[in-house]
Amino acid sequence: MDTLTLYTVGYEGLNIEQFLLMLDKYDIEKIIDIRECPISRKAGFSKNALKNVLAANGFDYTHLAALGCPKPVRNCYKLNHDWAIYKKGFKAYLQTQDLALDELHNLAREKRCALLCFEADAQFCHRSLVGAEMIRRYGVEIIHADVKAAKNQTMNQLQPELLFS
């Protein structure tokens, strides 16, 4: 049996065009948004705008809020900036999310999926912790998309008029 692969992506430093090209580069079919609050000051990355632009360009979108980082853990990190404490708090929370993790596993078996959050560096994003739990529970392979390489891409394959329709 082939190992299931799950990708992770961040959009920090990217515009929507670069983000779409990165998804295309990795042959992603579905974005699993794991931001608890899927809003962004960055054009095109709030839930409804992102869902629309993804659909217009042939990508599926699902929001799994249960895999987002809960506010108490986020607030603690804002106060102390201690990644070790953040990881401990989020990992403990993640152990209560069996249904959401099962749903993610089922979605990843249907289509080539990528977990979405903001941070460019997966090592300092909760999506890496979700990925580690998916490895532990289901033996999936995790690939973190190269956001730095995506910054150098330009819009040439996608139709710009579809970006914000």
FIKOLZA-1660 file (N, C-alpha, C; in steps of 0.1 Angstrom, whole numbers, plus 5000, padded with zeros to 4 digits):
% residues 165
   i   px   py   pz ch aa at
   1 5008 4988 5000  A  M  N
   1 5000 5000 5000  A  M CA
   1 5009 5012 5000  A  M  C
   2 5006 5022 4992  A  D  N
   2 5013 5035 4991  A  D CA
   2 5011 5043 5003  A  D  C
   3 5021 5050 5007  A  T  N
   3 5020 5059 5018  A  T CA
   3 5012 5072 5014  A  T  C
   4 5003 5076 5022  A  L  N
   4 4995 5088 5020  A  L CA
   4 5003 5100 5022  A  L  C
   5 5003 5110 5013  A  T  N
   5 5011 5122 5015  A  T CA
   5 5002 5134 5018  A  T  C
   6 5005 5142 5027  A  L  N
   6 4998 5154 5031  A  L CA
   6 5008 5165 5031  A  L  C
   7 5004 5176 5024  A  Y  N
   7 5013 5188 5023  A  Y CA
   7 5009 5198 5033  A  Y  C
   8 5018 5207 5036  A  T  N
   8 5014 5219 5044  A  T CA
   8 5019 5231 5036  A  T  C
   9 5011 5242 5037  A  V  N
   9 5015 5255 5030  A  V CA
   9 5012 5266 5039  A  V  C
  10 5020 5277 5038  A  G  N
  10 5018 5289 5045  A  G CA
  10 5018 5300 5034  A  G  C
  11 5011 5311 5037  A  Y  N
  11 5010 5321 5026  A  Y CA
  11 5017 5334 5030  A  Y  C
  12 5024 5334 5041  A  E  N
  12 5032 5346 5046  A  E CA
  12 5042 5350 5035  A  E  C
  13 5041 5363 5031  A  G  N
  13 5051 5368 5021  A  G CA
  13 5046 5365 5007  A  G  C
  14 5035 5358 5004  A  L  N
  14 5030 5356 4991  A  L CA
  14 5018 5364 4988  A  L  C
  15 5017 5367 4975  A  N  N
  15 5004 5373 4970  A  N CA
  15 4996 5361 4966  A  N  C
  16 4983 5363 4962  A  I  N
  16 4974 5352 4959  A  I CA
  16 4979 5345 4946  A  I  C
  17 4985 5353 4937  A  E  N
  17 4990 5346 4925  A  E CA
  17 5001 5336 4927  A  E  C
  18 5010 5341 4936  A  Q  N
  18 5022 5332 4939  A  Q CA
  18 5017 5320 4947  A  Q  C
  19 5007 5322 4955  A  F  N
  19 5001 5311 4963  A  F CA
  19 4995 5301 4954  A  F  C
  20 4987 5305 4944  A  L  N
  20 4981 5296 4935  A  L CA
  20 4991 5288 4927  A  L  C
  21 5001 5295 4923  A  L  N
  21 5012 5288 4915  A  L CA
  21 5019 5278 4924  A  L  C
  22 5021 5281 4936  A  M  N
  22 5027 5271 4945  A  M CA
  22 5018 5258 4946  A  M  C
  23 5005 5260 4948  A  L  N
  23 4996 5249 4948  A  L CA
  23 4997 5241 4935  A  L  C
  24 4997 5248 4924  A  D  N
  24 4999 5241 4911  A  D CA
  24 5012 5233 4910  A  D  C
  25 5022 5239 4915  A  K  N
  25 5036 5232 4915  A  K CA
  25 5035 5219 4922  A  K  C
  26 5028 5218 4933  A  Y  N
  26 5028 5206 4941  A  Y CA
  26 5015 5197 4938  A  Y  C
  27 5008 5201 4927  A  D  N
  27 4997 5194 4923  A  D CA
  27 4986 5192 4934  A  D  C
  28 4985 5202 4942  A  I  N
  28 4975 5202 4953  A  I CA
  28 4961 5203 4946  A  I  C
  29 4951 5196 4952  A  E  N
  29 4938 5196 4947  A  E CA
  29 4928 5202 4957  A  E  C
  30 4932 5202 4970  A  K  N
  30 4923 5207 4980  A  K CA
  30 4931 5213 4991  A  K  C
  31 4926 5225 4995  A  I  N
  31 4932 5232 5007  A  I CA
  31 4923 5229 5019  A  I  C
  32 4930 5225 5030  A  I  N
  32 4923 5223 5043  A  I CA
  32 4928 5234 5052  A  I  C
  33 4920 5244 5053  A  D  N
  33 4923 5256 5061  A  D CA
  33 4922 5253 5076  A  D  C
  34 4933 5253 5083  A  I  N
  34 4933 5249 5097  A  I CA
  34 4936 5262 5106  A  I  C
  35 4932 5273 5101  A  R  N
  35 4932 5285 5109  A  R CA
  35 4919 5285 5117  A  R  C
  36 4920 5287 5130  A  E  N
  36 4908 5287 5138  A  E CA
  36 4899 5298 5133  A  E  C
  37 4905 5310 5131  A  C  N
  37 4897 5322 5126  A  C CA
  37 4903 5325 5112  A  C  C
  38 4896 5320 5101  A  P  N
  38 4902 5322 5088  A  P CA
  38 4900 5336 5082  A  P  C
  39 4905 5345 5089  A  I  N
  39 4905 5359 5084  A  I CA
  39 4919 5364 5082  A  I  C
  40 4921 5373 5072  A  S  N
  40 4934 5378 5070  A  S CA
  40 4933 5392 5064  A  S  C
  41 4943 5400 5068  A  R  N
  41 4944 5414 5062  A  R CA
  41 4950 5414 5048  A  R  C
  42 4955 5402 5045  A  K  N
  42 4961 5400 5032  A  K CA
  42 4951 5397 5021  A  K  C
  43 4951 5405 5011  A  A  N
  43 4940 5404 5000  A  A CA
  43 4940 5389 4995  A  A  C
  44 4927 5384 4995  A  G  N
  44 4925 5371 4989  A  G CA
  44 4926 5359 4999  A  G  C
  45 4930 5361 5011  A  F  N
  45 4933 5350 5020  A  F CA
  45 4923 5349 5032  A  F  C
  46 4912 5357 5032  A  S  N
  46 4901 5355 5042  A  S CA
  46 4893 5344 5036  A  S  C
  47 4885 5337 5045  A  K  N
  47 4879 5325 5041  A  K CA
  47 4870 5325 5028  A  K  C
  48 4861 5335 5027  A  N  N
  48 4852 5335 5015  A  N CA
  48 4860 5339 5003  A  N  C
  49 4868 5349 5004  A  A  N
  49 4876 5353 4992  A  A CA
  49 4885 5342 4987  A  A  C
  50 4892 5335 4997  A  L  N
  50 4901 5324 4993  A  L CA
  50 4893 5312 4987  A  L  C
  51 4882 5309 4993  A  K  N
  51 4873 5298 4988  A  K CA
  51 4869 5301 4974  A  K  C
  52 4865 5314 4971  A  N  N
  52 4861 5317 4957  A  N CA
  52 4873 5317 4947  A  N  C
  53 4884 5322 4951  A  V  N
  53 4895 5322 4942  A  V CA
  53 4900 5308 4939  A  V  C
  54 4900 5300 4950  A  L  N
  54 4904 5286 4948  A  L CA
  54 4895 5279 4938  A  L  C
  55 4882 5280 4941  A  A  N
  55 4872 5274 4932  A  A CA
  55 4873 5279 4917  A  A  C
  56 4876 5292 4916  A  A  N
  56 4877 5297 4902  A  A CA
  56 4889 5291 4895  A  A  C
  57 4899 5286 4902  A  N  N
  57 4911 5281 4897  A  N CA
  57 4912 5266 4898  A  N  C
  58 4901 5259 4901  A  G  N
  58 4900 5245 4901  A  G CA
  58 4905 5238 4914  A  G  C
  59 4905 5245 4925  A  F  N
  59 4909 5239 4938  A  F CA
  59 4897 5238 4947  A  F  C
  60 4897 5228 4955  A  D  N
  60 4886 5226 4965  A  D CA
  60 4891 5233 4978  A  D  C
  61 4882 5236 4987  A  Y  N
  61 4885 5242 5000  A  Y CA
  61 4876 5237 5011  A  Y  C
  62 4882 5234 5022  A  T  N
  62 4875 5230 5034  A  T CA
  62 4881 5237 5046  A  T  C
  63 4873 5242 5055  A  H  N
  63 4878 5248 5067  A  H CA
  63 4876 5238 5079  A  H  C
  64 4887 5235 5085  A  L  N
  64 4886 5226 5097  A  L CA
  64 4890 5234 5109  A  L  C
  65 4881 5242 5115  A  A  N
  65 4884 5251 5126  A  A CA
  65 4889 5243 5138  A  A  C
  66 4884 5231 5140  A  A  N
  66 4888 5223 5152  A  A CA
  66 4903 5220 5152  A  A  C
  67 4910 5221 5140  A  L  N
  67 4925 5219 5140  A  L CA
  67 4932 5232 5141  A  L  C
  68 4925 5243 5143  A  G  N
  68 4932 5256 5145  A  G CA
  68 4937 5257 5160  A  G  C
  69 4945 5266 5162  A  C  N
  69 4951 5268 5175  A  C CA
  69 4941 5276 5184  A  C  C
  70 4937 5270 5195  A  P  N
  70 4927 5277 5204  A  P CA
  70 4932 5290 5210  A  P  C
  71 4923 5299 5212  A  K  N
  71 4927 5312 5216  A  K CA
  71 4935 5312 5229  A  K  C
  72 4932 5304 5239  A  P  N
  72 4941 5305 5251  A  P CA
  72 4956 5301 5248  A  P  C
  73 4958 5292 5239  A  V  N
  73 4972 5288 5236  A  V CA
  73 4978 5300 5228  A  V  C
  74 4971 5306 5219  A  R  N
  74 4976 5317 5211  A  R CA
  74 4979 5329 5220  A  R  C
  75 4970 5332 5230  A  N  N
  75 4972 5343 5239  A  N CA
  75 4984 5341 5248  A  N  C
  76 4986 5329 5252  A  C  N
  76 4998 5326 5260  A  C CA
  76 5011 5328 5252  A  C  C
  77 5011 5324 5240  A  Y  N
  77 5023 5326 5231  A  Y CA
  77 5025 5341 5229  A  Y  C
  78 5015 5349 5227  A  K  N
  78 5016 5363 5225  A  K CA
  78 5023 5370 5237  A  K  C
  79 5020 5364 5249  A  L  N
  79 5026 5370 5261  A  L CA
  79 5040 5366 5264  A  L  C
  80 5043 5353 5261  A  N  N
  80 5057 5348 5265  A  N CA
  80 5066 5344 5253  A  N  C
  81 5060 5343 5242  A  H  N
  81 5068 5340 5230  A  H CA
  81 5077 5328 5231  A  H  C
  82 5072 5318 5239  A  D  N
  82 5079 5306 5242  A  D CA
  82 5073 5295 5234  A  D  C
  83 5080 5291 5223  A  W  N
  83 5075 5281 5214  A  W CA
  83 5073 5267 5221  A  W  C
  84 5082 5264 5230  A  A  N
  84 5081 5251 5237  A  A CA
  84 5067 5250 5245  A  A  C
  85 5064 5261 5251  A  I  N
  85 5051 5261 5259  A  I CA
  85 5039 5261 5249  A  I  C
  86 5040 5268 5238  A  Y  N
  86 5030 5268 5227  A  Y CA
  86 5028 5254 5222  A  Y  C
  87 5039 5247 5219  A  K  N
  87 5038 5233 5214  A  K CA
  87 5031 5224 5224  A  K  C
  88 5035 5225 5236  A  K  N
  88 5029 5217 5247  A  K CA
  88 5014 5219 5248  A  K  C
  89 5010 5232 5248  A  G  N
  89 4996 5235 5249  A  G CA
  89 4988 5230 5237  A  G  C
  90 4994 5232 5225  A  F  N
  90 4987 5228 5213  A  F CA
  90 4986 5213 5211  A  F  C
  91 4997 5206 5215  A  K  N
  91 4997 5192 5214  A  K CA
  91 4986 5186 5224  A  K  C
  92 4985 5192 5235  A  A  N
  92 4975 5187 5245  A  A CA
  92 4961 5189 5239  A  A  C
  93 4959 5201 5233  A  Y  N
  93 4946 5203 5227  A  Y CA
  93 4943 5193 5216  A  Y  C
  94 4953 5191 5208  A  L  N
  94 4952 5182 5196  A  L CA
  94 4947 5168 5200  A  L  C
  95 4951 5164 5212  A  Q  N
  95 4947 5150 5217  A  Q CA
  95 4932 5149 5219  A  Q  C
  96 4925 5161 5219  A  T  N
  96 4911 5161 5221  A  T CA
  96 4903 5162 5208  A  T  C
  97 4911 5161 5197  A  Q  N
  97 4904 5164 5184  A  Q CA
  97 4904 5151 5175  A  Q  C
  98 4901 5140 5180  A  D  N
  98 4900 5128 5173  A  D CA
  98 4892 5128 5160  A  D  C
  99 4880 5134 5162  A  L  N
  99 4871 5135 5150  A  L CA
  99 4876 5143 5139  A  L  C
 100 4882 5155 5142  A  A  N
 100 4888 5164 5132  A  A CA
 100 4900 5157 5126  A  A  C
 101 4908 5150 5133  A  L  N
 101 4920 5143 5127  A  L CA
 101 4915 5132 5118  A  L  C
 102 4905 5125 5122  A  D  N
 102 4899 5114 5114  A  D CA
 102 4893 5120 5101  A  D  C
 103 4887 5132 5102  A  E  N
 103 4881 5138 5090  A  E CA
 103 4892 5143 5081  A  E  C
 104 4903 5148 5086  A  L  N
 104 4914 5152 5078  A  L CA
 104 4920 5140 5071  A  L  C
 105 4922 5129 5078  A  H  N
 105 4927 5117 5072  A  H CA
 105 4918 5112 5060  A  H  C
 106 4905 5113 5062  A  N  N
 106 4896 5109 5052  A  N CA
 106 4897 5118 5040  A  N  C
 107 4897 5131 5042  A  L  N
 107 4898 5141 5031  A  L CA
 107 4911 5138 5023  A  L  C
 108 4922 5136 5030  A  A  N
 108 4935 5134 5024  A  A CA
 108 4935 5121 5016  A  A  C
 109 4927 5111 5019  A  R  N
 109 4926 5099 5011  A  R CA
 109 4918 5101 4998  A  R  C
 110 4910 5111 4998  A  E  N
 110 4902 5114 4986  A  E CA
 110 4909 5122 4976  A  E  C
 111 4916 5132 4980  A  K  N
 111 4923 5142 4971  A  K CA
 111 4937 5146 4977  A  K  C
 112 4945 5151 4968  A  R  N
 112 4958 5156 4972  A  R CA
 112 4956 5169 4980  A  R  C
 113 4958 5169 4993  A  C  N
 113 4955 5180 5002  A  C CA
 113 4967 5187 5007  A  C  C
 114 4965 5200 5011  A  A  N
 114 4975 5207 5018  A  A CA
 114 4968 5214 5030  A  A  C
 115 4975 5213 5041  A  L  N
 115 4971 5221 5053  A  L CA
 115 4975 5235 5051  A  L  C
 116 4966 5245 5054  A  L  N
 116 4969 5259 5052  A  L CA
 116 4969 5266 5066  A  L  C
 117 4979 5274 5068  A  C  N
 117 4980 5284 5078  A  C CA
 117 4988 5296 5073  A  C  C
 118 4991 5306 5081  A  F  N
 118 4998 5318 5076  A  F CA
 118 5013 5316 5075  A  F  C
 119 5019 5312 5085  A  E  N
 119 5034 5312 5087  A  E CA
 119 5041 5306 5075  A  E  C
 120 5051 5312 5070  A  A  N
 120 5060 5307 5059  A  A CA
 120 5068 5295 5064  A  A  C
 121 5073 5296 5076  A  D  N
 121 5082 5285 5082  A  D CA
 121 5073 5275 5090  A  D  C
 122 5071 5264 5084  A  A  N
 122 5063 5254 5090  A  A CA
 122 5068 5250 5104  A  A  C
 123 5081 5251 5107  A  Q  N
 123 5086 5247 5120  A  Q CA
 123 5081 5256 5131  A  Q  C
 124 5076 5268 5128  A  F  N
 124 5070 5277 5138  A  F CA
 124 5056 5279 5135  A  F  C
 125 5049 5269 5131  A  C  N
 125 5035 5270 5128  A  C CA
 125 5028 5257 5133  A  C  C
 126 5016 5258 5138  A  H  N
 126 5009 5247 5144  A  H CA
 126 5006 5236 5133  A  H  C
 127 5007 5240 5120  A  R  N
 127 5004 5230 5110  A  R CA
 127 5015 5219 5110  A  R  C
 128 5027 5222 5115  A  S  N
 128 5037 5212 5116  A  S CA
 128 5034 5202 5127  A  S  C
 129 5027 5207 5137  A  L  N
 129 5023 5198 5149  A  L CA
 129 5011 5190 5145  A  L  C
 130 5002 5195 5137  A  V  N
 130 4991 5187 5131  A  V CA
 130 4997 5176 5122  A  V  C
 131 5007 5180 5114  A  G  N
 131 5013 5170 5105  A  G CA
 131 5020 5159 5113  A  G  C
 132 5027 5163 5124  A  A  N
 132 5034 5153 5132  A  A CA
 132 5024 5143 5138  A  A  C
 133 5012 5148 5142  A  E  N
 133 5002 5140 5148  A  E CA
 133 4996 5130 5137  A  E  C
 134 4995 5135 5125  A  M  N
 134 4990 5127 5114  A  M CA
 134 5000 5116 5111  A  M  C
 135 5013 5119 5112  A  I  N
 135 5023 5108 5111  A  I CA
 135 5021 5098 5121  A  I  C
 136 5020 5102 5134  A  R  N
 136 5019 5093 5145  A  R CA
 136 5007 5084 5144  A  R  C
 137 4995 5090 5141  A  R  N
 137 4983 5083 5141  A  R CA
 137 4981 5074 5128  A  R  C
 138 4985 5080 5117  A  Y  N
 138 4981 5073 5104  A  Y CA
 138 4993 5069 5095  A  Y  C
 139 5005 5073 5099  A  G  N
 139 5017 5070 5091  A  G CA
 139 5018 5077 5078  A  G  C
 140 5012 5089 5077  A  V  N
 140 5012 5097 5065  A  V CA
 140 5026 5103 5063  A  V  C
 141 5029 5106 5051  A  E  N
 141 5041 5114 5048  A  E CA
 141 5037 5129 5048  A  E  C
 142 5045 5137 5054  A  I  N
 142 5043 5152 5054  A  I CA
 142 5053 5159 5046  A  I  C
 143 5049 5167 5037  A  I  N
 143 5058 5176 5029  A  I CA
 143 5054 5190 5031  A  I  C
 144 5063 5198 5035  A  H  N
 144 5061 5213 5037  A  H CA
 144 5065 5220 5024  A  H  C
 145 5055 5226 5018  A  A  N
 145 5058 5234 5006  A  A CA
 145 5068 5245 5008  A  A  C
 146 5076 5247 4998  A  D  N
 146 5087 5257 4998  A  D CA
 146 5082 5271 4995  A  D  C
 147 5078 5278 5005  A  V  N
 147 5072 5291 5003  A  V CA
 147 5083 5301 4998  A  V  C
 148 5095 5300 5002  A  K  N
 148 5105 5309 4997  A  K CA
 148 5107 5308 4981  A  K  C
 149 5106 5296 4976  A  A  N
 149 5107 5294 4961  A  A CA
 149 5095 5300 4955  A  A  C
 150 5083 5299 4961  A  A  N
 150 5071 5305 4955  A  A CA
 150 5071 5320 4954  A  A  C
 151 5079 5327 4963  A  K  N
 151 5080 5341 4962  A  K CA
 151 5086 5346 4949  A  K  C
 152 5094 5338 4943  A  N  N
 152 5100 5342 4930  A  N CA
 152 5092 5339 4918  A  N  C
 153 5081 5333 4920  A  Q  N
 153 5072 5329 4908  A  Q CA
 153 5064 5341 4904  A  Q  C
 154 5060 5342 4892  A  T  N
 154 5052 5352 4887  A  T CA
 154 5040 5346 4880  A  T  C
 155 5030 5354 4878  A  M  N
 155 5017 5350 4872  A  M CA
 155 5019 5348 4857  A  M  C
 156 5018 5335 4852  A  N  N
 156 5020 5333 4838  A  N CA
 156 5010 5322 4833  A  N  C
 157 5006 5313 4842  A  Q  N
 157 4997 5302 4838  A  Q CA
 157 4983 5304 4841  A  Q  C
 158 4980 5311 4852  A  L  N
 158 4966 5313 4857  A  L CA
 158 4960 5325 4850  A  L  C
 159 4947 5325 4850  A  Q  N
 159 4940 5336 4844  A  Q CA
 159 4937 5347 4854  A  Q  C
 160 4944 5359 4853  A  P  N
 160 4942 5369 4864  A  P CA
 160 4928 5373 4866  A  P  C
 161 4919 5373 4856  A  E  N
 161 4905 5377 4857  A  E CA
 161 4898 5368 4866  A  E  C
 162 4903 5355 4868  A  L  N
 162 4896 5346 4877  A  L CA
 162 4900 5347 4892  A  L  C
 163 4910 5355 4894  A  L  N
 163 4915 5356 4908  A  L CA
 163 4906 5361 4918  A  L  C
 164 4898 5371 4914  A  F  N
 164 4889 5378 4924  A  F CA
 164 4875 5378 4919  A  F  C
 165 4871 5368 4911  A  S  N
 165 4857 5367 4906  A  S CA
 165 4848 5361 4917  A  S  C
% end
